[in-house]
Amino acid sequence: MKEYDVIAIGTGSAVSVVDGLQREDPHLRAAIVDKDEPGGICLTRGCIPSKLLLYPAEVVRTVERASEFGITAPLKSVDFGRVMDRMRRLIGKDIEVIRQGLSHSTNIDYYPASAEFVAPYTLKVGEETLHAPKIVLGLGSEVLVPRVPGLEEAGYLTSDTVLRLEKRPASLVVIGGGYIAAEYGHFFASMGCEVTILGRNARFLPDEDPEVAQVAQQGLSRHLTIRTSHEVVEVRAGRRGRKDVVALDRISQQRTTFSVDEILVACGRGPTSGRLHAEKAGIALDPAGWVVVNDYLETSQPGIYALGDATGRFPFKHKANYDAKIVFRNLAHGQKEKADYHAVPHAVFTDPEVAGVGLTEPEARSALPPERLLIGRYRFADTAKGEAMALQGTPYFVKALVDREGYRLVGAHIVGPQASVLVQEAVNLMYTETQSARPIVEGMHIHPALSEVVERAFLALAPASGHSHGTTS
């Protein structure tokens, strides 16, 4: 049996915990275990490769709009293979840098293999048995695939396997109506693919503020087809190698068949804990299989912590990085620092871009009395920069949600250009001691910059009772 001071499972954010511990104690012995390519899901098959694809999609849409500004810029062609090759080349380079770093790090043993618990604090990794009093579980997550008759036989892509595509399909059905479906639907449509998104939920992007989701669907529908309340019930082999996807409208009960070249399953991600045999280590899992942690991210077994996707909460890389800081502090210094998720931001890199933090409007209306909730909305089109960007006629907007008591910022939601950048102004204030929105209202904003739309949304704050729920104005 090999003895270590700490073992990390996963080469994503868990590695930064080990790095921090070794800075505190250069002689600390660590083992890092990962059966997948090093770098974690974000680098190898998640946010980074997808964003390397989505930026070319953004360029395509920009070129298409050039004529609105008196610029002749015909879009002659899109080299799908080159776009994909560039993504794989850049990702491959980063993966190799991490692999070399792990393989040659002092006092770190890197195990590119599967791990499973055989006893508390004891792991079987390949032919080796490893033991440590401190263990960090950065398990990531895996693709969820619905049980649809005929789907396995017909074949399909996922957000993992789609990165290996060499040739662009002429037509594509995306099963799912969330973030992954929105982003890849946008990408393939911009590459010239005929895309249909089939979401079983009654609302596109169901986790978003409803008003934001409505505008996002309206904008993205200019380039592809979105069907909500549609559940895929069967897949059949079609003519000439195509695939027939049968979807049931959950409202009308009518069935529609979509004949396409390819299917992309984008139904979310689930836990990977099943292979870990956590029960042998005394680590509790919830009914869905996610690792149960307390406020300090410690599992039911003292000294064993879990972070990122492993806990099933907020599957974003920035949240995993935040978790890693909490785990490091609690492991290194014996602190009892709680994880605080009151302001976890997110963004959906589609067309239009979407971003948000904190409570949605329905959540804020439920959490606060009507006399305390203030809501402010402002349209991009009504700013000087919005006019310069030819955004007239678009419903893009910023929504601010504030608790009148202490002028505390409880949520902000944006749909429109650079939403992921603009929302950070609200995010940073939500991490101050008072969480007051006053700096946005009182601070000087550059004119005419796009950030004015954020300022004006907060200047427009008014009692919730004066706003009609779910309408832009």
N, C-alpha and C positions, 0 to 999 in steps of 0.2 A: 504494500500500500504506500502511495506517495502522499506525503504530508505537505500542506500549504497553509499559508496564513489566510488566504482568501482565494475563492474560486468564483469566476464570473462565467455565466452561460449566456452566450451571445456576444457578437463583436460590434454592436451598435453603441448605444449610450452607456451600456454597462462598462465598456472599456474605460470611459472617462472616470468612473469610480475607482478602478484599479490604478489609473494614472495618478489620481489625486492621493490615494493611499501611499503610493510609492514615492511621491514627492515628500510626504510627511516622514516616511521611513524607507530610505533607499535600499535597505536590506530585506524588505518584505518580500516573501516568496508568493508568487501568484500563478494561478493556472487560468487560462482563457480557453473556453470550449465553444466551438460552433461548427455544426455539420454543414452549414451553407457557406457560400463565398463570403469572405470577411467584409465588414462594413455595415452590416445590418440591413433591414428591409428598405429603409429610406434610400440608401445608396444603391443597393443591388437591384431592386425591382419596385421601388416606390416613388417617393416624391422627387428625387433628383432625376432619374431617367425620364419620368413623365414630364417634368418641366423642361428638360432638354428637347422634348418633342413639342411641347405646347408653345414655346417661344416661336419656332417657325410657323406655327398655326397663327399666332398673333401677327407675324409679319405678313402672312397671306391676307388676312383681313384688312390690315393697314393699306396694303397695295390696292386692294379692291376699292377702298374708299378714296383713293388719291384724286379721282376726278371731281370729288366734292370741293376740292381746294384749287381747281384749275390746273391740276397736274396730270399729264398723260403718262401713265405707267402701266402698260398692259401686262397682265400676268400670263406669260407665255406658257410656262409649264412648271410643275412641281416634281422634283426628283425624289420620290418616296424612299427609294433604296438609299440614296445619299443621306437623307434626313435620319434614317434608322442607323446607318453605319456610323455617322458622326456621334450619335447618342451612345452606341455600344463601344466605340473607340474611347470616348472620354470616361465612361463608367469603368471600362476595363482597366484603364490606366490608374484610376483612383483605387480600384480594388487591389491591384498589384502592389501599389505603394503601401497599403495597409497590411497586405499579406507579408511583405518583406519586413515591415516594422515589427509585426507580431513575432515573426520567426526569428528575429535577431535581437529582440529586446532583452536586456539584462534582467535576470531574476523573474522572467516570465516564461512559462512553458505553454506553447500554443498547441491545442489539440483540434485539428480539423475533422471532428468526428461527432457522432451522436452521444448524448449523455442521458443516463437514467439513474435515479436514486435506487440504492440497494439497502440503505439504512439512513437514519438521521445523520446529516452532514457528510454522507458518503456517497460517491458517485462512481458508476461504472462507465468508463469511456474507452471504447475499443477493447483492448486487452488489459487496460490499466484500471486500477482502483484508486480514486483520489479522495482525500479527506481534508476538510478545513473547518474551522470553527465559525467562519464567516463566508457566506455565499450570497451572490447577487444574481437574481434571475432576470435576465433581459431576453425573454423567450420570443418576443415578437408575436406574430399572428400568422394565420394562413387563410387562403382564399376559401370562401364558402361557396359551394355549388349546390343549387337546388335540385331536388329529386324530381326531374321532369322526364317522363317516358320518352325514350328515343334520343335524349340529349347525349348520353355517353357514346351511343353507336354513331351518331352523326358527327361528333367531334365539336370542339369549341375552344375558344381562347379565353384566357383569364388575364388579369392585370400582371401576372407573372410571365405567362407564355407569350403574350402579345409583343413583348420586347424582342422576341426572336424572329418576328415577321420579316421576310425579305421582299415580298410583293404585296402591294396594296390591293385589298379586295375591292371589287367594284361596288358591292353593297354589303351592308352590315346591320344586324340587329343587336342592340345592346340590351341585355336583360338586367334591369335594375334602374332605379331613378335617383340615386344619391350622388355623392361627390365624384366617385370614380366614373360612373356613367356619364356625368356631365362633362368631365374633363376629356375622357377619351372620345366621347361623341363629338365634342368640339374639334379635337385633333383630326379624327378621320374625315369629318365633313370638310375641313379646310384643305385636306389633301385631295379632295375630289371624290370622296366616297359617298354613296347614297346611304344615309344613316337613319335608322329608326330606333328610338329609345322606348322600351316597354317597361314601365314601372307599375308595380302592383299597388303602391300607395295611392291614395286619392290626390296627393299633392306631389309635384316635382320638388326635389330637394326638401324632403319632409322635415329635416332637422333645422331648416332655416326659419327666420322670421317669415310668416306667411306672405306678407306683402313683398318682401324681397324675393321670395321664391316665385311669386307670380310674375314679377318683372323679369327675372332671370329666364323663366320659361318663355315668356313673350319674345325676349331678345334672341335666345338661342334657336327658337323655332323659325327664324328667318333662314336658317341654313340646314335644318334637319327636321325630322318629324318626332314629336314627343307625344306618347300616349300614356296618360296616367290611368290608374284603376284597371290596368291590363295585366293579367297574370298568365304567364306562359304555361300551358297545360300539356303540350306535346310538341315533339320535334320529329319530322320525318325526312327521309331522303327524297329530294326532289329531282327534277329533270336536269340532265347535263351537269351532274355533280353539285347542284345547288341544294340548299337546305330549306325545308318548309317549316316555319315556326308558327305554331297555332297558339293564339292568345285569346283568352276569355275576358271580355269586358265585364268587370265585376258589378257594374251597375245595371247594364241592359241585358247581361247574360248572353250577348251575341259573340260568336266566335269569328275571328279574322285570321287568315293565313298570310304570312309574309314570306315570300320566296327570296332568299338572299344567298350570297356567296359564303358568308362567314357569320359566326355568332360570337359575341363577347359577353361572358358572364361577369357582371359587376354587381354582385349582391352582398358586398361587404366582406368582412374578415372575421374569423373565429379563433378560439384559443388553440395553442399547440401543446398544452400541458398533458394531453393524453399519453404522449410518448415518454414523459418524464417520470411516471410512476410516483407522483408527489405523495401519495398516501404512505409509501414506505419511509418517507422522511418526516411524516407527521405534519405535512403542509396541507392546509384546508383549501379546497376549491369551492367556488359557488356552483349552483346547479348547471350553469352554462359551461363550466370548465375553466373560468378565469381564476387566477390566483387571488385569494382573499388576503388583504393587507389592512393594517390599522392606519390611524392617521399619520403614523411615522414611516409608512411603507414597509413595515416589518410584517412578515407572515406569522402564522400561528406557531412557527418554530423560531424561538429567539435566535438572533444572529443571522437569520436568512431573510433577505429583503427581495422585493420584486419591483420592477419599474417598467415604464412605457406601456406597450400594448398588452403585456402579460397580465395586467390588472383589469383589462377590459374597459378602462375609462379614458376617454379623449385620445383616440389613436393618431396623435400627431407627433412628429419628431421633436418639435420644440417643447412639447409637454414631457417627452421622454428625457430630454436634456435637463429640464427643470427637476424631474424626479431624481436624476442622477446626482444633482447637487444636494438634494435632501438626503439621499441615501449616503453619500459621502460624508456629510456632516455628522449624521447619526452614527455611522460606523467609525469614523476617525476620531471623533472628539467625545463620543458618548453623550452627545446632545440628545435632547428630545424635541426636535424641530418638526412641526407638523407640515404636511403638504397642504397648500392652500389653492384650491381650484376655482375661486370665485371669478377669475377673469382669464380664462383660457381662450385665446383668440384662435381664429381659423380663417382660411381663405379657400375659395374654389376658383381655380384658374381656368375659367371658361369664358365665353363671350355672350354677355358681359361678365366681367369679373365680380365676384361676390366675396364679402368678408364680414365678420362679425365678432363680437365679444360680449360676454355677460348675458343677461336675460333678453329674450325676445319680447315683443309687445304683449302677446297673450300671457306669457309668464309674469311679466311685470304687473299686468292688470290683476293677476291672481295673487301676487305677493304683496302688493301695496294697496292701501285704500285709495279710492279715486281722487280724493282731495290732496293726496301726497304725490301722486304720479304726474310728472311733467313729460310731455312728448313734443319733440321738435322735428320737423321734416324740412328738407330743402332740396330742390332739384339741381342737378349739374347744369342743366340748360339755362338756368337763371343766373349763372355767374359769367363773368367776362371770359374766363378761360374756357368755360363750357361752350360759349358762343364761338370762340376761336377754334375750338375742336369740332365745330359743326354738330353739336349735340342737340340742337333744337329739334323738337318732335320726339325725342327719346324720353322715357319716363324714369331714367336713372336718378337715384336720390340717396341722401344720407338721412338716417333716422337716429335721433338721440333720445335716450330714456334716462330720466333723472328723478331721484327722490327729493322732493321739496325740503324734507328734513335734512339739513346739513348740505343741501345741494349736491347730494352724493350721486355720482354717475353709476348707474346700474346696468346699462347696456348701450351698445352702438352697433348699427347695422348699415351696410353700404352695398349698393349694387351699381356698378359703373366703372369707368376707367380708373386703374390704379387703386382699386378698393383695398387691396392687401397692404398698400403703403399708407393710405389715408387713415385706416383704422388704428394705426399704431399710436396716433395722438391720444385716442381715448384709452387704449390699453395701458399706456404709461401712467396716466392719471389714476387708473383703477388700482395701481400698485403703490400709490402714495398712502400715507397714514390716514388722511381724511377722505381720500377718493373723491375730492371735490371737483366738479366740472368748471369751477370759476376760472381757472387759468385759460381754458379755451375761449371763454366769453370775454375775458379781460385782456388776454394776450394779443399782441400785434401779429396779424397774419399778412403775409406778403400779397400785395395786389399787383397784377392779377394772376395769382397762382391757383392751382386746383384746390389747394387746402382751404380756400375760402368757403367751399361748399360745406366743409365740416363746421367751421366757425358759424356760418349762417344757420345751420341746423340747430345749433345750441342757442343762438340768438332768437330762434323762433319757438323756443320752449313755451308751452302753454298747458293748462290743466288737461288731463286725459279726458275729462268729461266733455271738453270742447272739441274733441277729435272723433270723427267717425272711424270705427275700428276697421283697419285693413284697407284703407283707401289712400292713394297718394294725392297730395294737394300742394 
